[in-house]
């Protein structure tokens, strides 16, 4: 797992995914893009769908505002991508009833200030220093709340032994969503252009990303995001699918 001396998300450090699949930040993403491009070239013409782990042409995007091109939106909304369960295990969330849809952690609805996360809660945890640039966020599980210290004890989900433990203040944790609403509204999702933290495919690491398409516009009810510094072999920005469960707010706090 990532220990206290680990690298920072988005840097040129070593980072694990599931098991032995830890990726390094920018370097690994570039290497992944190169491998994807090579695989796509060997495979011949592109298929009617786009795979999360496959090659895709550069997103048509205004670099200043990250506003989606009119040709890009419908294409992404209609895409069918198999194998998401392989890239994001246990990504499916229970569907909330109409009465439950306004509760905290239904989609993007936040918890109230001062809420204590119970043992077993899944969180995005910042294990780097608050002012570190860039920051390092990992998938973790709350072990307990230590009221005398005002901190949480969390374990790194990438370490099956449970030995990678971090003691963190409440400001270093964002709880993951617990359910999805029957219908996505503005309260349940992060709108296009919002900066969020998303878990990168096939890893247990969260990175800054910009929402390109929100779940309410997606048949698959997930996000299309553009991760910071995530480019293809030609240096063009790429977009990825991320389940609702693995998208949380981003804060520089």
N, C-alpha and C positions, 0 to 999 in steps of 0.2 A: 504494500500500500504506500501511499505518499506519507512520508514522515515529516517531522518538523523542518527538516533541512531540504525538503523537496523543492522543485522548481516552481515557476509561476506560469499560470495559464497564458498561452500565447507566446511564450518565450522559446528559447532553443534548448530546453531542458528535457529530461526524460520523464515521461508521464505514462501511467498504465491505463489500459482500457479494462475489459473484463479479463481476468486471469493474466496471461502473459502478453496481452495485447495493449500494453500501454504505449501511447503515442506521444511524441514530442510535439510541442505547440506548432509554430509556424513551419518548422522544418518537416515535421511529420505530415502536416497537411499538404505541403508542396510535394513531398514524396508520394503521398496517396494520390494526388492529382496526376502525377506523372505515370504512376502505375495504372490509373484509371484510363488515361489517354492511350497508353500502350495496349491495354486490354481491348479498348473500343476499336482501335485500329485493326487488331488481329481478328476481331469479331465481324468486321465488315460493316455494312450499312446499319444505321441505328434502327432499333425496334420501335413499334408504335408507342411504347411506354418508356419512361425514364426510370432507371433503377437508382435507388439512393446511393449505391456504391458504384454506379456506372458513370460514364462520361456524359456531359451535357454541354451544349454550346453556350457561349458567354451570355449572361443575362442582359437583356436590353434595358438599360437603367440609366437614369440621369444621375450622374455621380454626386451632384451637389445635394439633391433632396432625396435620393434613393426612391424616387417616385416610379412606380411600375409603368412600363410601356403598355399601351393598350393591347398590343399583340401578345404580351407576356402573360397578363392576368388570366384570360380564358384558357390559354394553353396549360398553365399550371393547375388551374382549378379542375380541369378535366383529366389530368394525368392519373394513371393507375400504377402504383408502385408496389410490387410484391415483396415479401420478405422482411417487413418492418419488425416482426417479432424476433428476427435474428439480430437486428441492430439495436433494438431496445427491448430487452426482456421485461415482462410484466408491465408493459406500457399501457394496457387497457384500464380505464377507470370505470367504476359503476355509474350507471345513469341515474341522476338524481330525479326524484319526483318533482312535480310542480311546486309542492310545498317546501321541499328541501333546496330548491334551486337558488334561494337567496341566502343560504348559509355560507359562512366563511369557508374558503378553500374549495368551493364549487367553481371550477375553472379559475379565473383570475381574481375572484373576490378575496380580498386580504383578510387576515385575522385581525382582531382588535388589538390595539396596543396593550402590552403587558400580558398577553396570553402565554401561558406556560405550555410548551410542547411536551406531550407525554412520552414516556419510554416507548421505543419502537417507531416513533414518527420518522418518516423519511424527509431529509432536508438537503438543500444545497448549502454547503458549509465553506466559508472562507478560511483557509488554513494559512494564508500569508498575512503579513503585517497589514494593518488598515491602510497605510499610505504607500504600500508597495505598488510599483507600476511595472508590468501589469499585475493584476491580482490572480490568486489561485483559488478556484472553487471546485469542490469535489462532491460527489454523492456520498452521503453519510446517514447514519441512523442514530437517533438520540438514545443514549443509555440511561441518563438521568439528569435531573436538574439539581444543582447544588446551591440551595438558597443562601447559605452563609457566604459563599463566594460570589453569588450572583452570576454563575456561569453554568453552561451545559457541558456534560461529558458526552462526546460523540465518537462513534467508530467509523472508520473508512470502509465503505461497502466493497472496495476493491481488495480488501484483505480478508480472506475467508477465515483466518485464524482469530480475527477480532483483536489482534495485538496492536494495531495502529490506532491509537486513541488520541483525541485532541480535546483540550479544555478551552471553550470558546464563549465569548459574551453573546447575549441575545442578538446584538447587531450583526453578528457574523453568520446568522442562520436565516434561510428563507425556507419555510415548510413547502413541500410539494402539494399540488392540488390533490384532493381526495375523491372528487367526483366530477362528472360532466353534466351540464344542464341539458334539459330536453331540447331547448333552443338557445343558441348563443346570442346574447345581447351585448351591448357595450360594456356592461359590468362584468361579463364573464370572459372577456378576451382582451388581449393587448392589440390596439389598432395598428394599422400599417404605419411604419415609420417609427414605432416605439422601440427604444433600446431595452433589451431583455437579457437574461442569462438563459442559454439553452444548452442542454447536454449534447455534446458532439456525438454523432453516430458511432456506435461500437466502442465507446469509451465510458468512463465514469467521471468525466471532467466537464465542467460548465464553462462556457465562453461567452463573451459579449456578442450580441447579434442584433440585427435590425429585422423587425417583422416585415416581411414582404407581402404575405397574404395571411389573413386571419382565418380561424376555423369556420366562422359564419359563412365564408365564401368558398369553403372546401367541402366537397362531397365526403372526403375521408375524415373530416372534422379534426384536422391537425393544422400545425403552422408550417408555412414556408418561410424560412429565415435566411439571412445572409450573415454568416459568421465573420467577425472582424478578422482581417488579414487572411481569409480563406480564399485562395485563388487557384486557378487551374495552371497547367504547365506553361501557358502563354501569358500568365499574369492577370487574367480576367477574373472578376468576381464570380463566385458560384453560389448556388442556393441549395439548401437542404431541407428535407422534411423533418420535423421534430414533433413528437406527440405532445398533447396538452399537458400530460403529467410531468414532462421534463422541461417546461418553460416557466420561469419565475421572474419576478422583478429584478432589475439591475439597479444598484445604488453604489455610489462612490464612498458611502459612509465607512 
